[in-house]
Structure formats: structure tokens, C-alpha cells
Amino acid sequence: MHDVVVYSRQGCHLCDVVKETLRKLQDKADYRWREVDIDADPELQQKYNDEVPVVLINGRKAFKYHMSAPDFLRILAARE
């Protein structure tokens, strides 16, 4: 099972789109995902402030700003 982390923040429309994409794809691939609010951690805020949403797959950055469903599934399959 793949581990997917979405670094995001409140009020971020692009973050909402990425999270909705992940919800819709959960029955199509083997992954679990979680959201981390960068504004709750000063170090994460400094690191990702201008890049949210940032998506990591198995600890490696895979996307920032935008993520399409086909690209996510392709990259997920490539990391097996």
C-alpha cells in the first residue's frame, strides 16, 4: 500500500481539488492518504508556503500546485 501525504492549508482551492481527486480515486488504487496543514508547523510553512498543495508518494515529492487523476495513477503505478 502506498503512503500519500498532501501538504495543504485552509482556504486553498487547489488543495481542495487535489483532496477531492484523491477521494475519488481510492477505489482504483492501493493507497492511503492524509492531509497535513502546513500552517500548523512553522518549519513546514517555511518549506512549502509557496508550493501548496504538495503531494508526496512514499516520501517523495510527486506533485505541487496541480495533480490530475491520470497522472496520479500513472506515478503511483511507477512507484510499485
C-alpha positions as CSV (number, residue, x, y, z in Angstrom):
1,M,0.0,0.0,0.0
2,H,1.3,3.4,-1.0
3,D,1.5,6.3,1.5
4,V,0.3,9.6,0.1
5,V,0.7,12.9,2.0
6,V,-0.9,16.2,0.9
7,Y,0.7,19.3,2.4
8,S,-2.0,22.0,2.3
9,R,-3.6,24.9,4.1
10,Q,-7.1,26.2,4.9
11,G,-8.7,28.2,2.2
12,C,-6.6,26.8,-0.6
13,H,-8.8,26.0,-3.6
14,L,-6.1,23.9,-5.4
15,C,-5.7,21.9,-2.2
16,D,-9.4,21.1,-2.2
17,V,-9.2,19.9,-5.8
18,V,-6.3,17.6,-5.1
19,K,-8.0,16.2,-2.0
20,E,-11.2,15.6,-3.9
21,T,-9.2,13.8,-6.6
22,L,-7.7,11.5,-4.0
23,R,-11.1,10.7,-2.5
24,K,-12.5,9.8,-5.9
25,L,-9.5,7.5,-6.8
26,Q,-9.4,5.5,-3.6
27,D,-11.2,2.5,-5.1
28,K,-8.9,2.5,-8.2
29,A,-5.5,2.1,-6.5
30,D,-3.9,0.8,-3.3
31,Y,-3.0,3.8,-1.2
32,R,-3.9,5.6,2.0
33,W,-3.6,9.3,2.2
34,R,-3.6,12.0,4.8
35,E,-3.5,15.8,4.9
36,V,-1.0,17.9,6.8
37,D,-1.8,21.6,7.4
38,I,1.5,23.4,6.8
39,D,0.3,26.4,8.8
40,A,0.3,24.3,12.0
41,D,4.0,23.8,11.8
42,P,6.4,26.8,11.2
43,E,9.0,24.5,9.5
44,L,6.5,23.1,7.0
45,Q,5.1,26.5,6.4
46,Q,8.6,27.8,5.5
47,K,9.3,24.8,3.4
48,Y,6.0,24.6,1.4
49,N,4.5,28.1,1.7
50,D,4.6,28.9,-2.0
51,E,4.0,25.4,-3.3
52,V,0.8,24.1,-1.8
53,P,-0.7,21.7,-2.4
54,V,2.3,19.4,-2.4
55,V,1.7,15.7,-2.8
56,L,4.3,13.1,-1.6
57,I,4.0,9.5,-2.6
58,N,6.0,7.1,-0.4
59,G,8.0,10.1,0.9
60,R,9.0,11.5,-2.5
61,K,7.5,14.7,-3.9
62,A,5.3,13.9,-6.8
63,F,3.2,17.0,-7.4
64,K,2.9,20.6,-6.5
65,Y,0.1,23.0,-7.3
66,H,-1.9,20.6,-9.6
67,M,-2.5,16.9,-9.9
68,S,-4.6,15.1,-12.5
69,A,-6.2,11.7,-11.8
70,P,-4.4,10.0,-14.8
71,D,-1.0,11.5,-13.7
72,F,-1.5,10.4,-10.1
73,L,-2.4,6.8,-11.1
74,R,0.5,6.6,-13.6
75,I,3.0,7.8,-11.0
76,L,1.6,5.5,-8.3
77,A,1.9,2.5,-10.6
78,A,5.5,3.5,-11.5
79,R,6.5,3.5,-7.8
80,E,5.4,0.0,-7.1
